[in-house]
Amino acid sequence: MSDSEDPSVGPRVYRVPDGDDRERATCPECGFIAYENPRIVVGVVARADDERILLCRRAIPPRIGYWTLPAGYMELNETAEAGACREAYEEARANLKLTGLLAVYSLARIHQVQLIYRAVLTDPHVEAGPESQEVGLFHYSELPWDELAFPTVKWALQHDHQAHMEGHGQAFANPTTEED
């Protein structure tokens, strides 16, 4: 058994390290500190030329069968923008051009920071990737509000609509009246 497989080796004691202000997983033998940081989710609200919005019906947990934006965890060695484009391609075979940052949502309860971009499809052809049951293009008035997978999907769609209607250029943040 290697050290990485031995449960008696490595960070396993929670304590407040010297100079810190919160408990961290530490190794009592060598003092190594295992920092745990939020996960970064990147995604897009992508519009077709006719103003329809791209959504994906989830084929993976959580919330299988519910509609979501193309989004997922950012990978190491990629920019947030590249990650958003990659997720759109993986989930909807969507080729797109980012047009700006729509919103930054901080979800402390689930250890996530979500960066949602606005985008336009550069090719109208989309199809379900391996993480989607199906994809669809919806006018704002036709969005499946009761079948959205997560609160942040609703927020992003509402923020995109507001930005689109008002010509808003600044990024949005968490609504102050809703829970994450």
ROVO-767360 format. One record per atom (N, C-alpha, C): x, y, z. Coordinates in steps of 0.1 Angstrom, whole numbers, plus 2048, in hexadecimal, padded with zeros to 3 digits. Example, Ala and Ser with C-alpha at 12.3 -4.5 7.8 and 13.67 -1.06 7.14 Angstrom:
! ROVO-767360
+-----+-----+-----+
:  px :  py :  pz :
+-----+-----+-----+
: 884 : 7C7 : 84E :
: 87B : 7D3 : 84E :
: 884 : 7DF : 84E :
: 880 : 7EA : 847 :
: 889 : 7F5 : 847 :
: 881 : 800 : 84F :
+-----+-----+-----+
This chain:
! ROVO-767360
+-----+-----+-----+
:  px :  py :  pz :
+-----+-----+-----+
: 809 : 7F4 : 800 :
: 800 : 800 : 800 :
: 809 : 80C : 800 :
: 806 : 816 : 7F7 :
: 80E : 822 : 7F6 :
: 809 : 82C : 801 :
: 811 : 836 : 804 :
: 80D : 841 : 80D :
: 800 : 847 : 80A :
: 7FD : 849 : 7FC :
: 7F1 : 84F : 7F8 :
: 7E4 : 847 : 7FB :
: 7E6 : 83A : 7FD :
: 7DB : 830 : 800 :
: 7DA : 82E : 80E :
: 7E4 : 831 : 816 :
: 7E4 : 82E : 825 :
: 7DC : 839 : 82C :
: 7D0 : 835 : 832 :
: 7C8 : 83F : 839 :
: 7CE : 845 : 845 :
: 7DA : 840 : 84A :
: 7E0 : 845 : 856 :
: 7EA : 850 : 852 :
: 7EC : 853 : 845 :
: 7F6 : 85D : 840 :
: 7EE : 868 : 83A :
: 7F2 : 874 : 83D :
: 7ED : 880 : 836 :
: 7E3 : 888 : 83F :
: 7DD : 892 : 839 :
: 7D4 : 89A : 841 :
: 7C8 : 893 : 846 :
: 7C6 : 892 : 853 :
: 7BB : 88B : 859 :
: 7B7 : 891 : 866 :
: 7BD : 89C : 86B :
: 7BA : 8A2 : 877 :
: 7B5 : 8B0 : 873 :
: 7AA : 8B4 : 878 :
: 7A5 : 8C2 : 876 :
: 7A9 : 8CB : 882 :
: 7B1 : 8D6 : 87E :
: 7B5 : 8DF : 888 :
: 7B7 : 8ED : 882 :
: 7B8 : 8F7 : 88A :
: 7BB : 904 : 884 :
: 7CA : 906 : 884 :
: 7D0 : 906 : 877 :
: 7DF : 908 : 876 :
: 7E3 : 916 : 87B :
: 7EF : 916 : 880 :
: 7F5 : 923 : 884 :
: 7F3 : 92E : 879 :
: 7EE : 939 : 87D :
: 7ED : 944 : 873 :
: 7E0 : 943 : 86B :
: 7D8 : 939 : 86E :
: 7CB : 938 : 866 :
: 7BF : 93B : 86F :
: 7B3 : 93B : 869 :
: 7A8 : 93F : 871 :
: 79C : 934 : 870 :
: 7A0 : 928 : 86A :
: 795 : 91E : 86A :
: 79C : 910 : 86A :
: 794 : 906 : 86D :
: 799 : 8F8 : 86D :
: 79C : 8F4 : 85F :
: 7A7 : 8EC : 85F :
: 7AC : 8E6 : 852 :
: 7B0 : 8D8 : 854 :
: 7AF : 8D0 : 84A :
: 7B4 : 8C2 : 84B :
: 7C3 : 8C3 : 84B :
: 7C9 : 8BD : 855 :
: 7D8 : 8BE : 856 :
: 7DD : 8B0 : 859 :
: 7EA : 8AF : 856 :
: 7F1 : 8A2 : 859 :
: 7F9 : 8A4 : 866 :
: 7F6 : 89C : 871 :
: 7FD : 89E : 87D :
: 80C : 89B : 87D :
: 810 : 893 : 873 :
: 81E : 88F : 872 :
: 826 : 89A : 86B :
: 822 : 89F : 860 :
: 82A : 8A8 : 858 :
: 825 : 8B6 : 858 :
: 819 : 8B9 : 85D :
: 813 : 8C6 : 85D :
: 80D : 8CB : 850 :
: 80C : 8C2 : 846 :
: 806 : 8C5 : 839 :
: 7F8 : 8CA : 83C :
: 7F3 : 8D4 : 835 :
: 7E6 : 8DA : 836 :
: 7DF : 8D7 : 828 :
: 7D3 : 8D0 : 829 :
: 7CB : 8CE : 81D :
: 7C0 : 8D9 : 81C :
: 7C3 : 8E3 : 814 :
: 7B9 : 8EE : 812 :
: 7AD : 8E9 : 80A :
: 7A1 : 8EC : 80E :
: 795 : 8E8 : 806 :
: 78F : 8F5 : 802 :
: 78E : 8F6 : 7F5 :
: 789 : 903 : 7EF :
: 77C : 900 : 7E7 :
: 774 : 90B : 7E4 :
: 768 : 909 : 7DC :
: 76B : 903 : 7CE :
: 761 : 8FC : 7C9 :
: 762 : 8F8 : 7BB :
: 75D : 903 : 7B2 :
: 763 : 904 : 7A6 :
: 75F : 90E : 79D :
: 757 : 908 : 792 :
: 74B : 90D : 790 :
: 742 : 908 : 785 :
: 742 : 913 : 77B :
: 743 : 90F : 76E :
: 742 : 918 : 763 :
: 737 : 914 : 75A :
: 730 : 91E : 754 :
: 725 : 91A : 74B :
: 721 : 926 : 743 :
: 717 : 924 : 73B :
: 712 : 92E : 731 :
: 703 : 92F : 730 :
: 6FF : 93B : 72E :
: 6F1 : 93D : 728 :
: 6F4 : 941 : 71A :
: 6F1 : 937 : 711 :
: 6F4 : 938 : 703 :
: 6E8 : 93B : 6FB :
: 6E8 : 945 : 6F2 :
: 6DC : 948 : 6EA :
: 6DF : 945 : 6DB :
: 6D5 : 940 : 6D5 :
: 6D6 : 93F : 6C6 :
: 6D2 : 94C : 6C0 :
: 6D5 : 94E : 6B3 :
: 6D2 : 95A : 6AC :
: 6C4 : 95F : 6AE :
: 6BA : 956 : 6AF :
: 6AC : 95A : 6B0 :
: 6A8 : 95C : 6BF :
: 6B2 : 95E : 6C7 :
: 6B0 : 961 : 6D6 :
: 6AC : 955 : 6DE :
: 6AC : 949 : 6D9 :
: 6A8 : 93E : 6E1 :
: 6B5 : 93A : 6EA :
: 6B2 : 935 : 6F6 :
: 6BC : 932 : 700 :
: 6BE : 922 : 700 :
: 6CB : 91E : 701 :
: 6CE : 910 : 701 :
: 6CD : 90B : 710 :
: 6C6 : 900 : 711 :
: 6C5 : 8F8 : 71E :
: 6C8 : 8EA : 71B :
: 6CC : 8E3 : 725 :
: 6CF : 8D4 : 725 :
: 6C7 : 8CD : 72F :
: 6C1 : 8C2 : 72B :
: 6BA : 8BA : 735 :
: 6C4 : 8B0 : 73B :
: 6C7 : 8B0 : 748 :
: 6D1 : 8A9 : 74E :
: 6CF : 89A : 74D :
: 6DA : 893 : 74A :
: 6DA : 884 : 749 :
: 6E2 : 87E : 755 :
: 6E8 : 887 : 75E :
: 6F0 : 882 : 769 :
: 6EB : 889 : 776 :
: 6EE : 882 : 781 :
: 6EB : 888 : 78E :
: 6F3 : 895 : 790 :
: 6EE : 89D : 798 :
: 6E1 : 89E : 79E :
: 6D7 : 8A3 : 794 :
: 6CA : 8A1 : 798 :
: 6BF : 8A7 : 790 :
: 6BE : 8A2 : 782 :
: 6BF : 895 : 780 :
: 6BD : 88F : 773 :
: 6AF : 893 : 76E :
: 6AF : 896 : 761 :
: 6A2 : 899 : 75A :
: 69E : 8A8 : 75B :
: 6A5 : 8B0 : 763 :
: 6A2 : 8BE : 764 :
: 6AB : 8C6 : 75B :
: 6A6 : 8D2 : 757 :
: 6AD : 8DA : 74E :
: 6B7 : 8E3 : 755 :
: 6C2 : 8E5 : 74E :
: 6CD : 8ED : 753 :
: 6D4 : 8F4 : 748 :
: 6DD : 8FE : 74C :
: 6E6 : 904 : 742 :
: 6F2 : 8FB : 740 :
: 6F8 : 8FC : 735 :
: 705 : 8F4 : 733 :
: 70F : 8FA : 73D :
: 713 : 8F2 : 747 :
: 71C : 8F6 : 751 :
: 722 : 8EA : 758 :
: 72D : 8EC : 75F :
: 734 : 8E2 : 766 :
: 741 : 8E7 : 76D :
: 748 : 8DE : 773 :
: 754 : 8E2 : 77A :
: 75F : 8E5 : 771 :
: 766 : 8F0 : 774 :
: 772 : 8F4 : 76D :
: 77D : 8EA : 770 :
: 785 : 8E8 : 766 :
: 790 : 8DE : 767 :
: 79D : 8E6 : 76A :
: 7A6 : 8DE : 76F :
: 7B4 : 8E4 : 771 :
: 7B9 : 8E8 : 763 :
: 7C2 : 8F2 : 763 :
: 7C9 : 8F6 : 757 :
: 7BF : 8FB : 74C :
: 7B3 : 900 : 74F :
: 7AB : 907 : 745 :
: 7A6 : 914 : 74B :
: 7A3 : 91D : 742 :
: 79D : 92A : 747 :
: 78E : 928 : 749 :
: 788 : 931 : 751 :
: 77A : 930 : 753 :
: 773 : 931 : 745 :
: 777 : 939 : 73C :
: 770 : 93B : 72F :
: 772 : 92E : 727 :
: 77D : 928 : 727 :
: 77F : 91B : 720 :
: 777 : 910 : 726 :
: 776 : 910 : 733 :
: 76D : 906 : 73A :
: 75F : 908 : 736 :
: 75A : 914 : 736 :
: 74C : 916 : 732 :
: 749 : 911 : 724 :
: 752 : 914 : 71B :
: 750 : 90F : 70D :
: 751 : 900 : 70C :
: 75A : 8FA : 714 :
: 75C : 8EB : 714 :
: 74F : 8E5 : 719 :
: 749 : 8EA : 724 :
: 73D : 8E5 : 72A :
: 732 : 8E6 : 720 :
: 730 : 8F1 : 719 :
: 726 : 8F2 : 70F :
: 727 : 8E8 : 704 :
: 734 : 8E5 : 700 :
: 736 : 8DB : 6F5 :
: 733 : 8CD : 6FB :
: 738 : 8CA : 707 :
: 736 : 8BD : 70C :
: 727 : 8BA : 70E :
: 71F : 8C3 : 713 :
: 711 : 8C1 : 717 :
: 708 : 8C3 : 70B :
: 70B : 8CB : 701 :
: 701 : 8CE : 6F7 :
: 708 : 8CF : 6E9 :
: 714 : 8CB : 6E8 :
: 71C : 8CC : 6DB :
: 71A : 8DA : 6D5 :
: 71A : 8E4 : 6DE :
: 718 : 8F2 : 6DA :
: 725 : 8F8 : 6D8 :
: 726 : 8FF : 6CC :
: 731 : 907 : 6C9 :
: 72C : 916 : 6CB :
: 734 : 91D : 6D3 :
: 72F : 92A : 6D6 :
: 73A : 934 : 6D8 :
: 736 : 941 : 6D9 :
: 73F : 94C : 6DC :
: 73A : 953 : 6E8 :
: 743 : 954 : 6F2 :
: 740 : 95B : 6FF :
: 73F : 96A : 6FC :
: 735 : 970 : 702 :
: 734 : 97F : 700 :
: 735 : 987 : 70D :
: 738 : 980 : 718 :
: 73B : 987 : 725 :
: 737 : 97F : 731 :
: 73B : 983 : 73C :
: 737 : 97C : 749 :
: 729 : 981 : 74D :
: 720 : 978 : 74F :
: 713 : 97B : 753 :
: 712 : 97D : 762 :
: 717 : 973 : 769 :
: 715 : 972 : 778 :
: 720 : 96A : 77F :
: 722 : 96E : 78B :
: 72A : 966 : 795 :
: 721 : 963 : 7A1 :
: 71E : 956 : 7A3 :
: 716 : 952 : 7AE :
: 71F : 94B : 7B8 :
: 71E : 950 : 7C5 :
: 726 : 94A : 7D0 :
: 71D : 941 : 7D8 :
: 71F : 934 : 7D8 :
: 716 : 92B : 7DF :
: 71E : 924 : 7EA :
: 720 : 92B : 7F5 :
: 728 : 926 : 800 :
: 723 : 918 : 806 :
: 716 : 917 : 806 :
: 710 : 90B : 80C :
: 714 : 8FE : 805 :
: 716 : 8FF : 7F7 :
: 71A : 8F3 : 7F0 :
: 728 : 8F5 : 7EA :
: 730 : 8FE : 7EF :
: 73E : 900 : 7EC :
: 741 : 902 : 7DD :
: 739 : 90B : 7D7 :
: 73A : 90E : 7C9 :
: 73B : 91D : 7C7 :
: 742 : 921 : 7BC :
: 741 : 92E : 7B6 :
: 73E : 92B : 7A8 :
: 733 : 931 : 7A3 :
: 72F : 92F : 795 :
: 732 : 93B : 78D :
: 738 : 939 : 781 :
: 73B : 944 : 778 :
: 733 : 941 : 76B :
: 729 : 949 : 769 :
: 720 : 947 : 75E :
: 722 : 951 : 753 :
: 725 : 94D : 747 :
: 727 : 956 : 73C :
: 71B : 957 : 733 :
: 71A : 963 : 72C :
: 711 : 964 : 721 :
: 718 : 95F : 714 :
: 711 : 95A : 70B :
: 717 : 954 : 6FF :
: 70C : 954 : 6F3 :
: 712 : 954 : 6E7 :
: 709 : 952 : 6DB :
: 70E : 945 : 6D4 :
: 705 : 93E : 6CF :
: 708 : 932 : 6C8 :
: 70E : 936 : 6BA :
: 719 : 930 : 6B7 :
: 71F : 933 : 6A9 :
: 71B : 929 : 69F :
: 714 : 91F : 6A3 :
: 70E : 915 : 69B :
: 701 : 911 : 6A1 :
: 6F6 : 911 : 699 :
: 6E9 : 90E : 69F :
: 6E7 : 900 : 6A2 :
: 6EF : 8F7 : 69E :
: 6EE : 8E9 : 6A0 :
: 6F3 : 8E5 : 6AE :
: 6EA : 8E0 : 6B7 :
: 6ED : 8DB : 6C4 :
: 6E7 : 8CD : 6C5 :
: 6ED : 8C5 : 6CE :
: 6E8 : 8B8 : 6D1 :
: 6ED : 8B3 : 6DE :
: 6E6 : 8AA : 6E4 :
: 6E9 : 8A5 : 6F2 :
: 6F7 : 89F : 6F2 :
: 6FF : 8A3 : 6FB :
: 70C : 89C : 6FE :
: 709 : 891 : 708 :
: 714 : 88A : 70D :
: 712 : 87F : 716 :
: 70C : 882 : 724 :
: 70C : 88F : 728 :
: 706 : 892 : 735 :
: 6F8 : 898 : 734 :
: 6F3 : 898 : 727 :
: 6E6 : 89E : 725 :
: 6DC : 894 : 71F :
: 6D0 : 893 : 723 :
: 6C5 : 88B : 71D :
: 6C1 : 891 : 710 :
: 6C0 : 89E : 710 :
: 6BC : 8A6 : 704 :
: 6C0 : 8B4 : 706 :
: 6C0 : 8BC : 6FB :
: 6C3 : 8CA : 6FC :
: 6B7 : 8D1 : 6F5 :
: 6B5 : 8DE : 6F9 :
: 6AA : 8E5 : 6F2 :
: 6AE : 8F4 : 6F2 :
: 6A8 : 8FB : 6E8 :
: 6A9 : 909 : 6E7 :
: 69B : 90F : 6EA :
: 69B : 918 : 6F4 :
: 68E : 91E : 6F9 :
: 68E : 92D : 6F8 :
: 683 : 932 : 6F4 :
: 681 : 941 : 6F5 :
: 67F : 943 : 704 :
: 682 : 94F : 709 :
: 681 : 952 : 718 :
: 673 : 94E : 71D :
: 668 : 951 : 715 :
: 65B : 94F : 71A :
: 657 : 940 : 71A :
: 65F : 938 : 714 :
: 65D : 929 : 713 :
: 666 : 921 : 71D :
: 66E : 928 : 724 :
: 677 : 920 : 72D :
: 670 : 917 : 737 :
: 675 : 90B : 73A :
: 66E : 902 : 743 :
: 671 : 905 : 752 :
: 66C : 910 : 756 :
: 670 : 915 : 764 :
: 66D : 90B : 76F :
: 663 : 903 : 76E :
: 660 : 8F9 : 778 :
: 669 : 8ED : 777 :
: 671 : 8EC : 76D :
: 679 : 8E0 : 76B :
: 688 : 8E4 : 76B :
: 68C : 8EF : 771 :
: 69A : 8F3 : 771 :
: 6A1 : 8EB : 77D :
: 6AD : 8E7 : 77A :
: 6B5 : 8DF : 784 :
: 6B9 : 8E6 : 790 :
: 6BD : 8F3 : 78F :
: 6C3 : 8F9 : 79B :
: 6BF : 908 : 79B :
: 6BF : 90E : 7A7 :
: 6BB : 91C : 7A9 :
: 6C4 : 925 : 7A0 :
: 6D1 : 922 : 79F :
: 6DA : 92A : 797 :
: 6D7 : 92A : 788 :
: 6D0 : 920 : 783 :
: 6CC : 920 : 775 :
: 6C1 : 92B : 774 :
: 6B8 : 92B : 77D :
: 6AD : 935 : 77D :
: 6B3 : 943 : 77E :
: 6BC : 945 : 787 :
: 6C2 : 952 : 789 :
: 6C9 : 956 : 77C :
: 6D1 : 94D : 776 :
: 6D8 : 951 : 76A :
: 6CF : 954 : 75E :
: 6C4 : 94D : 75D :
: 6BB : 94F : 752 :
: 6B4 : 95D : 755 :
: 6B0 : 960 : 761 :
: 6AA : 96D : 764 :
: 6B4 : 978 : 762 :
: 6C1 : 976 : 767 :
: 6CB : 980 : 765 :
: 6CE : 983 : 756 :
: 6CF : 978 : 74F :
: 6D1 : 979 : 740 :
: 6C6 : 981 : 73A :
: 6B9 : 97E : 73D :
: 6AE : 985 : 738 :
: 6AF : 994 : 73B :
: 6B2 : 997 : 748 :
: 6B3 : 9A5 : 74C :
: 6BE : 9AC : 744 :
: 6CA : 9A6 : 743 :
: 6D5 : 9AB : 73C :
: 6D1 : 9AE : 72D :
: 6CA : 9A4 : 728 :
: 6C6 : 9A5 : 719 :
: 6BC : 9B0 : 717 :
: 6B3 : 9B2 : 720 :
: 6A8 : 9BC : 71F :
: 6AE : 9CA : 722 :
: 6B7 : 9CB : 72B :
: 6BC : 9D8 : 72F :
: 6C9 : 9DC : 729 :
: 6D0 : 9D3 : 722 :
: 6DD : 9D5 : 71D :
: 6E7 : 9D6 : 728 :
: 6E4 : 9CF : 733 :
: 6ED : 9CE : 73F :
: 6FA : 9C8 : 73C :
: 705 : 9CE : 740 :
: 712 : 9C9 : 73D :
: 71A : 9C4 : 749 :
: 716 : 9C6 : 755 :
: 71D : 9C2 : 761 :
: 719 : 9B4 : 765 :
: 721 : 9AD : 76B :
: 71E : 99F : 770 :
: 715 : 9A0 : 77C :
: 70C : 997 : 77D :
: 703 : 996 : 788 :
: 709 : 98D : 793 :
: 702 : 98D : 79F :
: 706 : 984 : 7AA :
: 6FA : 97E : 7B0 :
: 6FC : 976 : 7BB :
: 6F0 : 970 : 7C1 :
: 6E5 : 979 : 7C4 :
: 6D8 : 975 : 7C1 :
: 6CD : 97E : 7C5 :
: 6CD : 97E : 7D5 :
: 6C9 : 98A : 7DA :
: 6CA : 98B : 7E8 :
: 6BD : 986 : 7EF :
: 6B3 : 982 : 7E7 :
: 6A7 : 97D : 7ED :
: 6A5 : 96E : 7EC :
: 6AE : 967 : 7E6 :
: 6AD : 958 : 7E5 :
: 6B8 : 951 : 7EC :
: 6B5 : 945 : 7F0 :
: 6BF : 93C : 7F6 :
: 6C7 : 935 : 7EB :
: 6D3 : 931 : 7EE :
: 6DA : 929 : 7E4 :
: 6D6 : 91A : 7E6 :
+-----+-----+-----+
